[in-house]
Amino acid sequence: MNSLIIESVALVVVTVVFVLLLRAGYFLKISAYWGEMMEEMKKCTWPTWEELLGSTVLVMVAIVGIGGFTVLVDYICSNIIKAII
C-alpha cells in the first residue's frame, strides 16, 4: 500500500512537471534546437575513408612515439636516481 502511494505521488509530480515544461515552451525550444542542429549537420563535410584511415594511422604513430619517449625518459631518470642512491 505504501509503495502504491509513493508511485502515485511520483506520477503526479512527473505529470505536473511535464505540463509546466510544455506550457513554458521548453519542448518547442528543444524541437527548434534539434531542427537547427540537423540543418547544420547537413552543411558539414565528412572525411573520406582514405582521409580517416590516414588520420588514424598518424594518431597511432604519434601515440607510439610519445609512449616510447616517455618510457625512455623514465628509464634514463630511474637509472640516474639509482646511481645517485
C-alpha positions as CSV (number, residue, x, y, z in Angstrom):
1,M,0.0,0.0,0.0
2,N,2.9,2.4,0.9
3,S,4.6,1.8,-2.5
4,L,1.4,2.5,-4.3
5,I,1.1,5.9,-2.6
6,I,4.7,6.7,-3.5
7,E,4.2,5.7,-7.1
8,S,1.0,7.7,-7.3
9,V,2.7,10.8,-5.9
10,A,5.7,10.3,-8.3
11,L,3.3,10.0,-11.2
12,V,1.5,13.2,-10.2
13,V,4.8,15.1,-9.8
14,V,6.1,13.9,-13.2
15,T,2.8,14.9,-14.8
16,V,2.9,18.4,-13.2
17,V,6.5,19.0,-14.3
18,F,5.7,17.8,-17.8
19,V,2.7,20.2,-18.1
20,L,4.7,23.1,-16.7
21,L,7.5,22.5,-19.2
22,L,5.0,22.1,-22.0
23,R,3.3,25.4,-21.1
24,A,6.6,27.2,-20.8
25,G,7.6,26.2,-24.3
26,Y,10.6,24.2,-23.5
27,F,9.7,21.3,-25.8
28,L,9.3,23.8,-28.7
29,K,12.8,25.1,-27.9
30,I,14.2,21.6,-27.9
31,S,12.5,20.8,-31.1
32,A,13.8,24.0,-32.7
33,Y,17.3,23.3,-31.5
34,W,17.1,19.8,-32.9
35,G,16.0,21.1,-36.3
36,E,18.7,23.7,-36.4
37,M,21.3,21.2,-35.4
38,M,20.3,18.7,-38.2
39,E,20.4,21.6,-40.7
40,E,23.9,22.5,-39.7
41,M,25.0,18.8,-39.8
42,K,24.0,18.7,-43.5
43,K,26.5,21.5,-44.1
44,C,29.4,19.6,-42.6
45,T,31.9,17.9,-44.8
46,W,32.9,14.5,-43.6
47,P,36.3,12.9,-44.3
48,T,36.6,10.3,-46.9
49,W,37.6,6.7,-45.9
50,E,41.2,7.4,-47.0
51,E,41.5,10.6,-45.0
52,L,40.1,8.9,-41.9
53,L,42.5,6.0,-42.3
54,G,45.4,8.3,-42.7
55,S,44.5,10.4,-39.7
56,T,44.0,7.2,-37.6
57,V,47.4,5.9,-38.6
58,L,49.0,9.3,-37.8
59,V,47.5,9.3,-34.4
60,M,48.6,5.8,-33.7
61,V,52.2,6.6,-34.7
62,A,52.2,9.7,-32.6
63,I,50.9,7.7,-29.5
64,V,53.6,5.1,-30.0
65,G,56.2,7.8,-30.4
66,I,55.2,9.7,-27.3
67,G,54.9,6.5,-25.3
68,G,58.3,5.4,-26.4
69,F,59.8,8.7,-25.5
70,T,58.1,8.6,-22.1
71,V,59.5,5.1,-21.4
72,L,62.9,6.1,-22.5
73,V,63.0,9.3,-20.3
74,D,61.6,7.2,-17.4
75,Y,64.3,4.6,-17.8
76,I,67.1,7.2,-18.0
77,C,65.8,9.1,-15.0
78,S,65.4,5.9,-12.9
79,N,68.9,4.8,-13.7
80,I,70.3,8.3,-12.8
81,I,68.4,8.1,-9.5
82,K,69.7,4.6,-8.8
83,A,73.2,5.8,-9.5
84,I,72.8,8.7,-7.1
85,I,71.3,6.5,-4.3
